[in-house]
Amino acid sequence: MTELVRLLVKYGVVKFGEFTLASGKKSNYYVDMRMAISIPEVYGPIIEEMARRVSGPIDLIAGIESGSIPWASMLAYRLGKGVIYVRKAEKSHGTGKRVEGYFKGGEGVLLIDDVVTTGGTIMDSIKVLEGSGLRVLEVGVIVDRLEGGLEAIRRAGYRAWSILTIKDLFSAMGTNNAA
């Protein structure tokens, strides 16, 4: 894990400045995991670690539009599973579905996201998946910002894990926090 953290720092995945997160919260740092999907020496170890953490009978891997779709796709390929994804809103054209991809209903799903802050986006996606007849069994994220998101997901009754925390990244950068 130390090598993965070193690589994320090397490629500048943590950025400092003024940012608005998906949760609407303001932050003076941003974890840009979209950069990591372009770097095989980074995404390879992430996918392998995620594959090790999966437990139970998972049928499908789900991503959330758009940041976690590549991660869900790579993990699904690695595990030999199907991939689906959750749209943030219904489209006004085409099928108008919120869940894209092939499923019958009743399948067990591992929902993937790249970064978790409050857990709101993930909980919304869980509602959409379950409303489509799927069973969310597990939630996995790459980086936990340690702002209560994973705990909220666990309190709602879901198994949830991350492979890294923001503390891991800050420690490798030689800072305690971004405040």
N, C-alpha and C positions, 0 to 999 in steps of 0.2 A: 504493500500500500504506500510505503514511503516513496518508492520510485514513481508511482502514479501522481502523487501529490507534487513531487518535484517537477514532473512534466507539465502538469496543469499550471504551475507557477511559471515555468520556463516560457510557456506559450501565451502568458498573459490573460488567462481565463478570468481572473479577478480584476475588475476595473474600478477605479476610484473617480468620483465626481458626484454629480447630482442626478439621481435616477428615480423614476416612478415605476414601482413593481406592478405585476399583474393584480396584486391584492389592493392596489391603490396607495399603498404605503410609500413614503419617501425614504430613500436610502442613500447613503454616501458611498456605497459600493454595489457592484453588480457582478453576479457570477454568470459569465457568458459561455455556457456549455455548447452553444451553436458553433463556436470556433472549433471545439474539440472533434466534431463530426468530420472534419476535413483532415485530421491528422491520425493516420493508422497507428502510430506508436502510442497514441493516447486512447483512441477508442477501443483498440483491441483489449487492453487490460481492463477497461471499464466493463465491456461486455462479458469478459470471462468472470469478473468478480460478481456481476449481476447474476450470471448463470449459476454460480455457486450458491447464491443466497436464496434462490427459488426453492420453495418447499411445497409439497402437496401436488395434487392432480390438476395441473394447469392445462387448459385446452387452447386458450388464445392469449396473445399478448396485445394489450391495448395501449395506444399512445394518445396524447392530447394534442390537438391542433395548436401550433405547428411544431413547436420546439422539441417535443418528445417523440414525434413520429419516426425520425431516423433511428433513435435509440430503441424504440419498440420493434422496428423492422429488423435491425441488426440482431437484437436478442431473440426474436422469433426465428430468424434464420438459424442462429446458433443452436437453438433448442429444438428445431424442427417443428415449430408450431405455426399456426396461422396468425396473421396480424390484422387488427382492426384499428380504427381511430375514431375519436370523439371530436366532432366539430363544436366550436364555441357557440355557434348559433345556426339555426336552420338556414339553408340556402333558399333563395327565392326562385331558383331555377333547378332543372334536373329533378331528382327524386325528392329533394328537400329533407333528406334524412340527416339526423344528428350523429348516427353511428354508421360509419362506412366500412365496407368489407363484408366477407361472407361469414354468416353464422346462422344457426338454426334456432337458437334459444336454448337456455339451460346450461350452456357451456360455462366452465370455470375460467375466470379471467384474472390475469396479473396485469394491473394498471401501472404504467411506467410514466414518470415525469422526470425532467432533468434537475429541477431545483424546487424545493418546497420552502415556503415562508409561513403563511397562515394555514395552508391546507384547503383554502376555499375553492380554488380551481379543481383540485383533485376531488373534493367532496361533491361539487357540481357534476363532474364527470362520472362519478360513481352513481349518482341519481339517474343520469341519462342512460348509462349502461344497464342498470337494474331495471329501469323503466322499459328497456328494449328486450327484457326477458333473459338477460345474462346474469351470472352470479360472480360478483367481484369477491375473490378469495384472498387477494394479497395486493399490496401497493408497494412499489419499489421506486426509490428516487436516487439520483446520483449524489446530489449535495443537499444536505439539510442546513438551512440558515439558522437553525436553533431558535426559532421564534414561535414555537408552539404548534407548528403544522402537523408534524408526525404524531405528536401527542393527541391532537384533536381527532386525527384519523383513527388512532388506536382506541380512543374513548368511544368512538362511534361503532366499535366492534370489529375493526379490520386489522389483520396482520400488516404491519408497515415497517419498512426498514430503509436505511440509506447506506451507501457504501462509504461516504465521506461526510464530514461536517465542515462548516465554515471555520471552526477552530483548527481543524487539520490544515487548512489552506493558510490561515493567518499565521499559524505557528511556523510553517515552512517559509513564510515571507518575512518572519522576524517581527511580527506585530501581534499584540494581544487582541486587538479589535480595530474596526474601522471608524470608531467614534472619535 
